Structures are given as structure tokens and as C-alpha cells.
């Protein structure tokens, strides 16, 4: 992990810990975020519960896994666009006690070595110009890389998740939209926060394509849908 990524993770840990404290989240830094359904509801919408959740035709074949309302670890995560979305999801999973590996430049050939036991691949969407510049890549390269990773994961029987957890700040330009448009058809499950879906982009896509969707009030609330089993 390079210095800039370590710094990003450290800052996210501090901000998430502060958020937990502000919300009365008890516990130390290693404790899971506390759920408060009455004030911070999360909901899972699945058009046909427990039916195979196949991706689109570009997905290279649907995963053999079925959606049961939970995201099952261990996880392996990456980002299509070098934004911090996958780091945020990784930190939530870690706080929830679920094994997770986050690799911003994950390659299909690395699935067996970096995360041999992973059951779920989470690809965060939305792009960072600075992040892609630092990584020496662009949105086209990111789409090509993540498409190959998703196809390899499906061949291993893993669930592929398209996530958008950074709100409308990652839906501002053509690169953001290209990232989203490329990964949605590959998804077995869609995950987003309420702000990201404020115009119904993700919920409408899920309904139209019969893909299960988890919509959370915020990123921390995703822990309610993460399980180690």
C-alpha cells in the first residue's frame, strides 16, 4: 500500500470514528457501527428475493450465487475510477468484523492470490481525476480492468456488487457516469447510499433489470448488510 493510500485510509478511519461517536456509536475504533433503525433506517429492495441475480449480457455469465439480503464475506474490493469508495466500504467491513481486502488496482489474475477465499467482489463506482492521475490510468483503462476482474469473479462463483457510496460528488461528469454505466450491467447486486440515488438512477435500473439493490442512509449503515458467514 503506497503512502497516499495509507494516508487516505487513516483519514477515513478518523472521520468514521468521529461519525460513530457523534451518532452515539459507543465502542472503540475496532467495534462495529451501531445500528439505529428508528433514526437511520436502511432498506434492501430485491425484486424477486432469493432468485439468481444475473448481471447483464456484458457480464460474461451470471454468478451461480443467489442473493439472500446480505453481502457475504470475505470481501475483495476495488474501485472503478480510483476514488475512495472502496476504501470506505473496506473500513465498514473491517469495523463489522468481516474479512476484507481492498486493492485499488486489482487485476483479474490476482484474485486467487490476494483474496483466495473471497465470496463477494465489491466494485465502487465514481471517479477521481487526482486518483487516476496518481495511478497513471484513465477511465477507459479502469473500465477494462474492472470488467476483467468482474468476469473472473463470476467464473469463481463470487457475487459481484456495483457500489456507489460517495453521493452526488461522484456523479458530476462523464467519467463518473462512464464508470457507473460500465459496472452496473456486471452486477449481481447493487449497493448505494440514499444521496447517490437521489434521482432514482440506481433504484430504477435495479427495477428495470430485476437486480437486487441495497440502499443505505449512509456508508456506515452498510454494516447491517455485511456478514462473515
N, C-alpha and C positions, 0 to 999 in steps of 0.2 A: 504494500500500500504506500503510495507516494505521499510527500509532505502535505500537499494541498488537500488530498482526500482525508488524511488524518485530521487536519485542521477542521475540515467540514464536519466530520463525524463528531469531533469534540464539541464544536459549537452547537450541533444538533442535540447532543446529549444534554448540554447545559440548558438549552431552550426548552427541550421536552421535560426535563426535570422541573424547571421553573413553572411550566404549564401545569404539571401534575400537582405541584404544591399549591398553585393558585386555585385549582379546582378541588382542593381538599383531598388529593390523591394519596395521602398517608405515606407510609413506606419509604424506604431509601431508594437510591438510584437504581438498584437491581430489582426492585419489585415491579410487578405488572401494573399497568394503568388500571385504576379502579373504575368500574362501570357505574354509571348513574342514569339508568333508563328513564327516570322521570324528568330529568333536566337535559340529558344529552342522548336522545334516542338514536339508535342505529337500526336499520332495517335491511333485510335481504329480500330481494324480489327475484323469484325464479319462475318463469312462465310455465314450465312443466317440471315440478320438483322430481328429483331423482331419475330423470331421463338423461340419456347420454347427451352431453353438451358439446356437440361438434362445432368446430370452427368453420370458417368459410372455405370456399373452394381453393383459395391460395394457401391454405394451411398445410397442405401435403398430407391430409388424412387426419381424422379426428382421433383424439386420445381415447384409450379404452376406459379411462376413469369416468366416474359419474359424480355429479355434484350433489352433496347432501347438506348444503347450507354452511359448511365450514371449509376453511383453507387448511389443508393438512400439511404439516411439516414432516421432515425437514424441508426448508426452502432454499432455493438458489435464486438470486435476484440480479437483475441488470437494468440498465437504462437505455432507452432508445432516444438518444439526444444529449447524453452526458449531463443531465440535470440531477438534482439531489433527491428526486422522488424515491429511488430505490434505496438510498441511504436511510431515508425516513421510515420506509416500510421495514427495513432491516432492523433499525433500532427498536421499533414497536415489537417486532417478533422476538427480539432478544430480551426485552423487558418482560414479555409474556412467557418467557421460559422455553421458547421454541428454537431449535437449532436453525441457523440461517447463515448463508454465505452471500455476500454482496460483492460483485465484481463488475465494475463499470465497463470493462472492455472484454467481457466474457465471450469466448469463441465456442462454437459447437463442439469442437474437438476436446474442449476442457471439461465438459460436463462429467465425464467418468472419473476425472482426477480431482477436480475441485469440490464436487458435490455428488459422490457416487451413490449416496442413499437418498438424495432429494426426491420428494414426491411431487413438489409443486414448483414451477418456474413462474416468477413474477417479473414482468417487464413493465417498468414505469415509462410513461409517455410524456411528451412535452420536452422542449429542447432548451439548452443553454448555449448561447453563442460563445461565451467565455470557456465553458467546459469543453465544447467541441474543439475550440481553438487550441486549448492546452493539450488535448489528446491527439491533435493533428488529424482530425476527422471532420466529416460533414454529414448532413442529414441523410444523404444518399448512401454513404458508407454505413451509417448506423442502421438504416433500414435493412440493408443487405445482411449485415452481421446478425441482427436480431431475428430476422426471418429464418436464417440458417439455424440459429440456436433454438428457436421455437419448433422447427421441424424435427430437429434431433431429439428434443424433449418429448415430442409426441411419439416418436418411434420407440422411446423408452417407456411409454405408458404414463408419462407425467401429465399433470394438469397444467395448462398454460393460462396464465392470468394477464390480462391487459389492465394496467392500473394507471389512474390519473389522480394524484393526491395533492397536487400543489395549487389547486384552484385556478382561477382565470388568469393568473400571472403567467401560466404556461399554456395559454390559449390565445396568444396575441398576434401571431404571424403565420406565414405559410409553412415555415419549418415545423412549428408546433402541430399544425393540422396534418402535415405530411406524416409525422411520427404517429399520430393517433390513427389516421386512416390506414397506415400500413399494418399496425398491430391488432386493431380491432377484429379483422377477419380471421386472425390466427387464434383468437381467444376461445377457451372453453368456459371461462368465467370473466366477467368484467367487474372491476373494483374502482370506485371513485368516491370522492368526498362531495358533500352537497354543493359546495361552491363550484366545483368543476362541472357539475351537471345542472347549473342554474338555468340553462336554456333547454334542458332536456336532451342534449346531444347523446349522452350515453344511455339513458333510460329508453329513449326512442329506438336507438339502434338495437338494444337488447330485446325489446318487444318485437321489432320487425324481423329479427333473425333468431328468435327463440333461444337466446343465450341468457343464462342466469346472471344476475347482477347483484352486487352488494353495494349499498350506498350508505356511507357513514357520515355522521355530523362533522367529524374531523379525523385526521390521521390516527391519533391516539385511540379513537374508538374502534379501529380495525382489530385491536387485540381481542375484542369479543368474538371475532370470527376466525381466530387463529388457534389451532390445536396441534399438539405434538403427536397426536395419535392418528 
